[in-house]
Structures are given as structure tokens and as C-alpha cells.
Amino acid sequence: MQLSIVVPVYRSARCLPELARRVQQEVGAHFDSYELILVNDGSPDESWEVIVQLTREHDFVTGVNLRRNVGQDNAIMAGLNVASGEVTVVMDDDLQHDPSDIFTLYHRLQDGFDVVYAHFGRKRQALWKNLGSWFNDRFAMMVLGKPKDIYMSPYKALRREVVDEIIKYGGPYPYVDGLIFTVTSNITDVTATHHARFAGKGNYNLVKSIGVWLKLATGFSVIPLRMVTLLGGIISLFSFLLAFYFVLETLVLKREPSGWPSMIVAVLFIGGVQLIGIGAVGEYIGRIFMTQNQRPQFTIKAIQRRLESRGTMQAPAAGAAVGSTRGTWQGFARERDE
């Protein structure tokens, strides 16, 4: 198999037929063997029904149905576990990522790189999302050692060897871009065009975006704890200087410092900092607990594909339990098309 395209799907039923058509048109013109893996991440709309229909219409479409909503990165991990291509492309389901850029990513990968990101000059999304992307990019430079000129895009191409290393990660909170930078530094990007969403509304809000940032912050560094420690040190120094000033005011100026308001403000401020520190420690402890508790990344309910033309995997019966602590399946053989 030359190419696998992994697409996490959530509330995108109207986008999927056009996505499959565009992939067939653009990718089929350049590749002899390829697969489009649509991972239904517990979508509440009719996305899975549409995926099943697409598998009946197209022999290159594979549907993966998860038992519950697990989040974008976890759904991508499910798709990577199913993918069999020598190169795997990860893209969104709403056609903001143009399938015509897949060949550009693939061609650049042949220059010897392990991973190629699509770099968007202008993103057609809300301003707060652009600001969040900028902040996350700068934080990744500090945490992951990401080069400044590399943009971490959700649209990317990875070599088989990189995929094999990424799916070894068994924790319940995967962050795919972070895992990529821990596996390899042989990364580049190419220019691509970011389009408006084909249909429907975006699924990411501020809370989900903060959750993604927390995966990066707590999964690959102890920087939040160090920031709290530094803040505590600064406050302690400020408190010492303030106490020294009050002593001088009492001894030299012969007046006692007054002001209940200032004291209350100081107490509340220090209390707030303490709660932040406890929260940061709790976040780490909570993630350690969930990892030790062997919470699965995902569980696969069904895999749908046209077996008569692509017998690479037997689809489990409807309702079959498929999964382990890493989220892979049990009892179903997986073969790669060479």
C-alpha cells in the first residue's frame, strides 16, 4: 500500500461524500494503491451511516467506528493503528485541507524527510483560534524544541517508520504532534492553501482548545510546575521586600502601616497562587492515575470495508468489543498490503 489517509470524523456527514470524491479525483491520479480511513469519533449525526455507504461505493474507503467520543488525537491514533500505507497522511474532515495538496506532501517526503507539515499562509478561521495556534506554536518551541520555521499543522504526511513508533505510545492522552517531535527531528513543511469549511460549523471551542494545550503542557514537560515554582519564588521575594519596607516605616517614620484592604488583597492573591499550584500538581497526578489505571485510548466497535476487493482485514461483527489498553484490537489479524 503506497498511501493511507487518516481522517477523524465528527459532525461532518455532509462533508464526507465530497471528501471521498475529491480524494478519488486528486489522489487516484497519482497513486496506484491508497486507502481513505474515516474514523467516526462517536459523532452524534449520521456520519457512520454515510461512511458505511461510502465503503460500499468505493473500494479505497475504510470506515472505523469508535464506541464513544474520545477526541481528535485519540481518533487519529485509532486510524494510525489501522493504516497500512508506506506513507500516512493525516487531515481534517471538513475539506479545509485540500486533497490536491496530498501529492505535494508525499513528493516532499521523498526528499528524505520523516514528516512533512502543510504550512498555511492564511487560515480561514476565527481570530481567537489563530491566536491560540500562535501561542501553542511558541509553547511547542519551548517544550518540544520545535524549530521556529516549522508550523505544527493538523495536515501532515508521515513515513511508515514514524507511524510505527507513534502507535507504541499507550497512554490515554496522546498528542500526535508532540509524539512526532519525540520520534524524529527530520521534519519540514510545504506551503498549502487553507479553505473555508465545506459544510456545517467547526467543532472546536475554547475549552477543547485549552484541553489540547494541556496535553502538550503536561504530557511532554514539567514547565507548568516550574512556572508555579517561579511565581511562588517571586511572590516570596516581593513579600520579604514589602515586610522590610513596613519595618522601616515603623522604625524610621514612627507610624504603623494600616490598611485591611491591602492585607486582604495579599491573602487572596497568595491563596489564588496556591490553588493554581495545587491544580497543576493535580493535573499531573490525575494523568498518572489514568495511565496506571490503563484507560484505553479508544475502543473500536466496527471496521467496515469492501472485503471482496480489499481483503486486508476482516471486519468485526456489529457490536463486537475491540480494544485493549492501547486501543488496538484483539482477535482480528492485520496485514499490510506490500
N, C-alpha and C positions, 0 to 999 in steps of 0.2 A: 504494500500500500504506500503510495507516494505521499499522500496528504490527508490529514484529518483536520476537520474544522469543528471546534467545540464551541457551542453556543448555549449559555444558561438562559432559560426561558422563564419569564414571569409576567403575566398580564400582557401578552403580546400575540394573541391568537390572530389578530388581523394582519400582523406583520409577517407571519411565518410563510404563507404561500408565496408572497413576493420575494422573501429571502431565499427560499428554495429555488425559485425561478431564476433569480439573479446569480446565485451560486452556480447553477447548471450552465447558465449562459457564459459567465465570466471564467469560472474555474474549468469547466468542461472543455473550453477552447485550448487550455494549456496542459492539462493533466489527463493521463490515461486512467489512473485509478485514484479515487478520492472518496471521502465519506464526510457527510454533514451530520454531526452528532448533536441533536437537540435535547437538552436536559431540562425536563419540566420540574421546576423547583416549587412543587406544591402550589402551582398557580390556581387561583380561585375561578378563573374564567375557563373557557373551553379549549385552552391551549393543548392539553393532552389529546383531545379528540382530533384537533387539527393535525397534530404530529402523527397520530396513527394513520390518518388519511394520507398524509404526505409519504409515509413509508410504503403505502400501497401503490402510490402513483410513481414513486421514484426509487430505484434500487440503490441510490447512493445515500439515502436518508436513513439514519438510525435514531430511534427515539428511546430516551431513558427517562423513566418515570420515578421520581423520588416519593417516598411515603409522606414526607412533610417538608415544609419550607425550612431550609437550612441556611439560606443566604448565598450570595453570588459566588464567593470564593469556594465555599463548600461544594456548590453545584459544579463549579469548574473542575474541582478535584475529582468529582464523580465522572465527569466527561473525560478527563485525562486518564483515568483508570480504564476506561472503555476504548480509548483511541488506540489505533494500531498503525498509524502512519509514521513514516520516517521523519516527517515534519508535521508539527501540530500548530494550527493557528487558533487563537482564542479571540473571539469577537462578540459584540453585543447583539441582541436580538431585534433591535428596532431600526436597523438599516442606517443608523448614524455613521456606522463604519461601512464603507463601500466595498463590496466583494471584489470589485475590479482592482483593488489595491493588494489583494492576496498574492498575486503573482509577483508584484514588486517586492513584498516582504520575503517571499520564497527565493527570488532571484538574489536578493542581497544576502540571504543566509548562505548561499552557495559560495560567497567570497571568504568563507572560513569562520564566520561568526556563529556563536551558540544561540543567541537570542537577538531578534530584531523587533524593535518597537516602532509603531506608527506615531509620527510626531505631527500634531495638528497645529497649524499656524493660527487658526481661529476656530474656537469651539462654539457651536450653536447651542448654548445652554445658559441658564440663569447666572447672573453675576456672582452670587454667593458660591455657586459651585466652582466657578473659575478661581475665586479667591481661596476656596478650600483646597483645590488642586494645587495651587501655588504653594500654600502652606505645607501640604503633605509632601510636595516635591522637595522643599527645603529641609523638612524634617528627615526625609529619607536620605538626603545627602549627609546629614549628621549621624544618623543611626546605622545606615547600611553602607556608607562610603560610596554612595551613588555619584558618578561623575556629573558635574553641573550641566553638561550638554546633552545628557540622556534624559528624555522625558518618559516617566512611567505611565504608559498608556494601557487601557484595557484591551487594546487591539495590538496583538503581537504574534510572532512566529517563533517556535522553539524546536530545537533538534530533539530527536528521539532520546539521546543520552540524557539530556537535561530533564525531559519529562520523566524518565525512569528514576532519576534521583529525587525529583519533587514528590512523586507519589509514595516515596518511602516515608514521608512525614506522616505520623499517626496521630497528631494532636487534634483536638476538637475545634481549634480556632486557626485554621490555615489562612495565611495571607500570601497569595500566589506570587506577587511581585517581590515580597520580602524573601520568599524561598528561592526565587530565581537569582537574586543577588548573593545569596549564601552559597549557591551551587556554582556560579560562574561569574567572571568579570569580563568575559569576552562578549560584550554587548554593544550594539549600535542601534541607530534608528534611521528611518527614512521618512520623507515628507508625504503626508496623506491629507485628504480633504475630509473635514467633519461636516456631516449633513444634518439637516433637521430630522426629527423623528418621523418615521413613515406614517404612523398612526398611533392614537392614544396619548397618554401622558407618561412622563417619567416616573419611575418607582422609588427613586432615591430622595429622601428628605434629609433635614439637618441631623436628626437623631441617628439615622442609618449611616450618614457620612462620618459622624463622630465615632460610631462603633467601628468603622473601618480603620479610622486613625488609631483607635485604641489597640487594634490588632497589631499594627505596626509598632506603636509605642511600647506595649507591654510584652509583645511576642519576640522582639529582637533586640531589646535593650533594657537597661535599668535607669535610663535617663530621667523618667518621671520621679523616681525615688531620689536621684541625685539633685534634681531641681528642688524638691521639697526640703532636702537637707540643706541646700544652699540658701533657700529662703529662710529656713529656721535660723541659720547662722547670721544672716543679715539682720533679722529681727532681734536676735540676741545682742548683736553689736549695737544696734540702734537703742535698745532698752538700756544697755550699760551706759551709753553716752548720755541718754536722757536722765538716768539716775544721777550721774556725775554732775549734770547741769543743775538738777534740783538741790543737790547738796551744796554746791557753790552759791546758789540763790539763797539758801537758808543761812549759810555762814557769813557770806560777804554782804549781801543786801539786807540781811536781817528780816526777811519776810518768808513766810511759809507758802509754798506753792498751793494754789487752790484749783479746784475745777473737777467736780464729779464727772462732768461730760467727757473730759479728756480721758479720765480713767476708764469709764465705761467703753468708750471707743477703743481704747487699747486692749481691754479684756476681750471684747467681741472680735477684734481683729486677730488677736493671737488664737482665740478659740476657733475662728474660721480656718486659720492656717493648720491648726492641729487636725481638724476634721478633713481637710484636703489630704494631709499626710496619711491619716488613717484610711481614707478612701483609696489612695494609691497603693498602700500596702495590701488592703483588702482585695483590690483588683488582681494583684499578682497571686495572692493566696487562693482566691476563687478559681483562677485559671489552673493553678497547680492541682487543686482539688478535682476539677472537672477532668483534667488529663489523667490523674491517678484513678479516677472513677471509671475510666475507659469509655467515656461518652463518645459515640461514633460521629465521624464527620458527616455521614449521610447513610441512609439505607435505601437500597434500590428495590422498588416494588415490581417493576417490569422493564424489560428491554424489548423493543419492537423493531424488527427489520424484515425485509423480504428474503426469506431463507432460500427460496428457490434459485436466486441469483447470487446471493452473498452468504454462504454458509459458514461464516466465521464464528458465529456464536448461537447457541440455542437460546431462544427467548424463554424466560421463566413463565410459568403459568400465572394467570391473573391472581393477585393476592399473595403470591409466594414471598416468603421472607428472604431477603437477600441482604447480607451485610455482616460486617464484623466491626471491631473497634476502630479500624482504619476506614471503614466504609466500603471495603471491597466486598465482592460476593463470594458465596460458598456454594459448591456443588455444581458450578457451571464452568465448563472448560473455556479458556480464552486462547485463541490462536491469532497470530499476526499474518496478514497477507504479505508475503515477501515479493 
